[in-house]
Amino acid sequence: MILSISVDRFLSRWGLGLAMAMGLALPAGAQMATAVPPGADHPLAAAPDGVAPAVEDVIQPRPTGNTAPVPLVPVAHGHRFTVGFPQSWAITHAETDPYLTATAPAGEPAMTTEVSWYAEAPGQVVPTLLADIREKGYTMTRYDAVMVDGTTALRLWLTDLPEPGLPYSFITVVGYSDATAILVSYYDTRSTDLDNLLSQIHQSFQRGAETTAPVHDSHP
């Protein structure tokens, strides 16, 4: 289940004001997108300000419930975290950031997903991420806040990236009280099916039992 919550309320949990955090990177044309399935039963849905109003998104496809989920195989990075990917994707582990990289096979739409882990609270990580986006001049077309692994997560959609053949990026920042995970997917084309697949991959992230120390000291 993907439940969009108030971005302002979400950022306040990380000690970040909406104007301060979003003002670092969001152009005037960026839109907040929501994806609240019918019958969503998460407690936040019942709160007066728990669900953000729907906003029409004409820039990029919004994930929908009309596409059948793609079977994902859980991939663990040691005991630190687990993310699901299609069986055919190539997986690489590393001792430096990003600690896990997954790439779609030749013959499929070009996609690469990188997973980073920081032993710092999101209030320390997110401002640096947004400042980096601003300084590099990327265009942020859409953003929202959702629940991932039972905690709050910020999602950002970027365009105009300089990576050869991969001009689009989808970022999910999963914030815990003492750590932050960042999933970044780069891709070459936009479609509802692809957006749904990337959302499904990012939504599958789960924190492991040993995540209070830097990731690089233990991995497969």
Stockholm file with secondary structure:
# STOCKHOLM 1.0

chainA/1-220         MILSISVDRFLSRWGLGLAMAMGLALPAGAQMATAVPPGADHPLAAAPDGVAPAVEDVIQPRPTGNTAPVPLVPVAHGHRFTVGFPQSWAITHAETDPYLTATAPAGEPAMTTEVSWYAEAPGQVVPTLLADIREKGYTMTRYDAVMVDGTTALRLWLTDLPEPGLPYSFITVVGYSDATAILVSYYDTRSTDLDNLLSQIHQSFQRGAETTAPVHDSHP
#=GR chainA/1-220 SS CCCCBCHHHHHHHTTCCHHHHHTTTCCTTCEECCCCCTTCCCGGGGSTTSSCCCCCCCSSCCCCSSSCCCCCEEEEETTTEEEEECTTSEEEECSSSSCEEEECCTTSCCEEEEEEEESSCHHHHHHHHHHHHHHHTCEEEEEEEEEETTEEEEEEEEECCCSTTCCEEEEEEEECSSCEEEEEEEESCCCHHHHHHHHHHHHTCEECSCCSSCGGGSCC
#=GC SS_cons         CCCCBCHHHHHHHTTCCHHHHHTTTCCTTCEECCCCCTTCCCGGGGSTTSSCCCCCCCSSCCCCSSSCCCCCEEEEETTTEEEEECTTSEEEECSSSSCEEEECCTTSCCEEEEEEEESSCHHHHHHHHHHHHHHHTCEEEEEEEEEETTEEEEEEEEECCCSTTCCEEEEEEEECSSCEEEEEEEESCCCHHHHHHHHHHHHTCEECSCCSSCGGGSCC
//
